[in-house]
Amino acid sequence: MGQRKEKELIVEELVEKFSNSKSVVLTDYRGLDVAEVTELRSKLREAGVDYKVAKNTLAYLAAKEVGYESIQEYLSGPTAIAFSDEDPVAPAKILADFAEDHKNLEIKSGLLDGNLLDVNEIKALADIPPREVLLAQVARGMKAPITGLVHCLKYPLNSLVYALNAVKETKE
């Protein structure tokens, strides 16, 4: 296979990844050793996140094809891209946590549903609690008014029972 055909296949794969991903995070992995990169890839894979090292020109061609030209300014130096087509928060959370312990990993930028995010927005995205925690918070929020209503209905009835009991005792 010729070098040109190989590059075309890489661009096609990246176009597919950009198109199908809910979120994308661009990183500079310079300075990480092989063991650290392997550990990072393993953590990302467990969360269903694909982590690809890509030549910047090929990544830009793919991004441009799907309308994400805005990432061009972040495509310099060694670039690895995390793609998530399931959980939009997973790549940001894993990469931000990993970057805290491994200062050589630099988060450059990202995309969330096609919108360009800067480093601070990626870190804010990483701080969003997991889906299960959010669902529990919603359920708790829905339960609180119902519990309050039950108490509101219960106490007037209890008061009426106590009042009737007091009247009964005074008549005896």
N, C-alpha and C positions, 0 to 999 in steps of 0.2 A: 504494500500500500504506500502510495506517495505521501510526502510530507504535507502537501496541500490538502489532500483528501483527509488525512488524519486530523488536521486543524479544523476542517469543516465538520467532522464528526464531533469534535470537542465542542465547537460552537453550538451545534445542534443539541447536544446533551445539556449544555448550560442554558440554552433558550428554554428547553423543557423544564429544567429545574427552576429558573426564574418565573416561568409561567404558572407552575403548579404550587409554588411555595406561598404559604401564608406570611412567613417572615424569612428574612435573609439578613445575616450579619457578616460584615467584612472584617477580617482581622489581619494583623501583621504578626506573624509567628516567629520572626527573626529572634534568635537567641535561645529558643527552646531546643532542648536536646531531643534525641530520638525517643527516649523513654517518656519524656513529658508529652510529646506529640502523640505517642501511642496511648498514653493515659487519657488525654483529651479526646481523641477519636473514640475511644471506648465509651467514655461518659456520654458523648454526643450520640453515638450509635444506640446505646441503651434507651435514649429518649426519642429515638426515631429521627434523629437529625443527621443529614448527610453533610460531611465536611470535605470540601474539594479544594486542592491547591490549583490555581489557575493562572495562566499568563494574563497579565493585565489587558493586553490588546484583545485577546480572545474573549475575556470576560466583558470588556466594553462592547465588543461587537454583539454579543449575545444580549446584554442588557439593553443596548440601543434597539435591537430588533423587537423587544417587548415594551419599549417606551420608557425605560429606566435610565436614560442618558445622564441623569443627574448624579449618578454614582461615579462618573468619570474622575472627578476631583479626588476621590478616595482610592483610585486604582494606581497606586505608585508603591514601589518597593515590593517585597514578597507579600503576596495576598492569598489567603485561604478564605473560602466562603462557606458559611454554614447555612444550609437550606432546610427549612421545616415545612412540610406540607400538612402536618397534623396540629401540633401545639405551637401557636405563634410566640409563646413566651419562653419555651424550652431553650432555644439557642441563646437568647439573651441571658437567661438565668445561669445556664451552665458556663458560658464564656465569661460572664462577669465574676462568678464565683471562682473560676479557675484563674482569672487575671489577678484576683486579690492575692492568691498564694504564689503566683508565678508572674512576677513583674515584667518578664520579657514578652508576654502576650499582650498585644495592644489591640483594643477594639477600635476600628476606624469609623465605621458607620453601619447603617443597616436600612432595611426596607420593611415596612409593615403594611400589608395590603397595598403595595405599590407606592406608599408614601415614604420619602426619604427621612431617616432619623439620624440625628447626630449622636455622639457618644453619650451625652447626658440623658438623652431620650431612651437610648438602649439600656442604660443603667436603671432608669425609672421603670422601664418595661420589665426588667429583671426583678424588681421589687414587688411586682404584682403577685399576690399569693396564688398557689396552685388552684386549679379549677375546683377540686373537691372542697377546699377551704372556703372559696367564694360561695359555692352552693350551700354549705353549712351556714354561712353567715346570712344568706338570703332566707333560708328556712327558719333560722332563729329570729330574723327580723319579721317574718310573716307570723310566727308563733306568738310573739310578744303581744300584739294587739288582741289576739283571740284570748290569751290568758287573762289579759286585763278586762276584757268583756265578761268573761266567766266570773271573775272576782266582783265586778260591778253588779252583776245580776245576783250573785250569791249573797252578798252582804245585806242588801235590802230585805231579802227573804229571811236571812238569819235574824235581822232586827225585828221583823214582823213576828217571827216565832218567839223571840225573847219577850216582846211586848205582850203577846197573847198569853204566854206562860205567866207573866207577872200579873195580868188581869185575873187569870184563873186562880192564882195563889191568893190574891186579895179577896176574892169572892168566897174562898173556902174558909 
